Amino acid sequence: MSVAAGREFLAIPGPTVMPDAVLQAMQRPAIDIYAGPAVALTDGLLRDLSTIFGTAGKTYIYAANGHGAWEAALTNVLSRGDKVLVLESGRFAIGWGDAAKMLGAEVEVLPGDFRRAVRPEAVEARLRKDAKGEIKALLVAQIDTASGVVNDIEAIGAAVRAAGHDALLMVDTVASLGCVPFAMDAWGVDVAMAGSQKGLMTPPGLGFTAAGPRARAAHKKAGMRTPYWDWTFRDGEVHYHKYCGTPPEHLLFGLRAALDMILAEGLENVFARHRLLAEATRRAVDVWSEGQAIAFNISEPDERCDTVTAVVTTGGESAQPLVDYCAQKCGVVLGRALGKSEGRGFRIAHMGHVNAPMILGTLGVVEMGLAALGIPHGKNGAAAAVEYLAKAVPA
Amino acid sequence: MSVAAGREFLAIPGPTVMPDAVLQAMQRPAIDIYAGPAVALTDGLLRDLSTIFGTAGKTYIYAANGHGAWEAALTNVLSRGDKVLVLESGRFAIGWGDAAKMLGAEVEVLPGDFRRAVRPEAVEARLRKDAKGEIKALLVAQIDTASGVVNDIEAIGAAVRAAGHDALLMVDTVASLGCVPFAMDAWGVDVAMAGSQKGLMTPPGLGFTAAGPRARAAHKKAGMRTPYWDWTFRDGEVHYHKYCGTPPEHLLFGLRAALDMILAEGLENVFARHRLLAEATRRAVDVWSEGQAIAFNISEPDERCDTVTAVVTTGGESAQPLVDYCAQKCGVVLGRALGKSEGRGFRIAHMGHVNAPMILGTLGVVEMGLAALGIPHGKNGAAAAVEYLAKAVPA
């Protein structure tokens, strides 16, 4: 038996569900790349991305994925030999640090726990010890999709200032931008980067960086700069230069449609929707956890992020049978566990173009799987999600 | 009066006309990036791209545009301080050399003429003088869309071997791949790069590199390598690594549809179609040139390429009124002149998803413009194209 036919739900944390309007916006011929509507398209996208990053600084769009945007962020502000402090809290800041190392930076990891957020006080303490100011930049992910953590970037920014340290604060917002609040300028973030394929609901292939004034000053003496990623080259008035070559037009058409949807809903409403659907998911997982076979990866409730919920098996068992059941029998593709919980967990994304039926349906499917596979779990987790949402969303 | 309503023809040399099947192939949800159909999609694309490059070597797909693929090609085989010889024949090899310079290479330009192809004997002579083998790589474009030239890569490869020189031969095939013959291995090319948006009929945003055995050997000691472009990182079996992060899925769906069309038509047939439509265009320009107000940019007939025809005004007049007439009154967007003829010429692309009505229609429109604007020209250029094609394509 199978109840999988019907629209498959891709519940992995990116690429996410693409709105029809976004896909349809890409259904058109290419346009001239030197003049005409393409120029206004770019100007509007850059303006709206700056709004979403929360910065009065400039934003850059790359034909690249998130790893490309990592490289863009690093090469524009660092020189070989610069020391970089990676704030560990999952997998992705470590990966960004690995990229920095290959590019010639000296990388130190401020050790973290795969089940906890970065502790701002640990950041402050480490920076206070760096009396010579050897650390040139901090790398941190706002949300890490592998661990399911959200880091308090505002508090980390305050910690940097409390330590009286000059290091650039560089933030990976790939899994958070357009889903949860991010206030680059207000929080003292110097460089932020993101990709198109998560909260921004656009097919993968676009990377973004945003640069604050301290980043621009560092850029002037950065030795890692390369032609493709270079901000200065992209700063001019020539449209073709803004992408260092041919603009990825169809992805830009899609991004335009996606940003229109986000701005029409209103950023605060988008954030609230993510918060409610994430909390509904957590209510279900809370109930299931009573069976003691599965648990949240992130141990502290207020460190669990609003875009993906990472669940681990408590005894180290493989979660693959559950993932397979959901995909093959029900048409829900869950995220596999990554990083330190690889092979022994699963992830439910609630990110981007998601609403109540998508998330409640997914929770129902996971509960079907737990029951069908005889995995011990508290009953009526999905019902708890319904109950929570009914109260949170009054008639 | 205007006869512009109707389907606009984008006659710029890339992005080119996107086949409906390519756009429609992108009209689908994202898929899992770690397993399932995405893996087979990648394997098939890499195999078919290697076929089109004419290599038994490996091919790499990047979320990037052509400038990104330039950087990928350079960083994978060079070290800072390496000497690179740029074979000038238009604009793009120079641009590629500028990128090499910013990346830390020492760049020498073998001077060329904006109206001529690279002379293989000049390459051989320069390499013979390099007794110490200081030159590590040659950079050349097979077709330069700014000048409209085609370089004889086979002869340049033979010249390198005749000089007994070890330099890597690196070829930009952005404006030629999938349009004219290219035989990477047979011609002794070590590194080739391309983009999605010209002959490969796919929206911009994908870059490609192909690596032969001598390039792979150079790669092992290359000091410019960076995480995003690195071949070694992309060589493993992990699907996610093949794109250094999230695959640009929708562009890959489009590319799959485009390669299916190219392979179904047959590469030799695709090349023949380009040759015929290019020659038809040249027949028309030949006739128009009798008025002595406009001329081919490339002076030697057999150095004119089969993907774009660059036309210049003989007296240095602006061609903008003609470009504007064609766009605004007729719905044909011609390419502006680039490089040394900037502002005083136009380009007609005949590249990718183009057929007889598209090209004959465009030639008719240009002839309308010449007449309407009173630009002296030989009459019945478009008719000459029809006559040529009627003979070349018997019933």
Interface residues (C-beta under 8 A of the other chain):
Chain A: E8 L10 I12 G14 P15 T16 V17 M18 L23 Q24 M26 Q27 R28 P29 A30 I31 D32 I33 Y34 Y62 A63 A64 N65 G66 H67 G68 W70 E71 T75 D98 A99 M102 L103 G195 Q197 P203 P204 G205 L206 G207 R225 T226 P227 Y228 D230 Y243 C244 G245 T246 P247 P248 E249 H250 L251 G254 V333 R336
Chain B: E8 L10 I12 G14 P15 T16 V17 M18 L23 Q24 M26 Q27 R28 P29 A30 I31 D32 I33 Y34 Y62 A63 A64 N65 G66 H67 G68 W70 E71 T75 D98 A99 M102 L103 G195 Q197 P203 P204 G205 L206 G207 R225 T226 P227 Y228 D230 Y243 C244 G245 T246 P247 P248 E249 H250 L251 G254 V333 R336
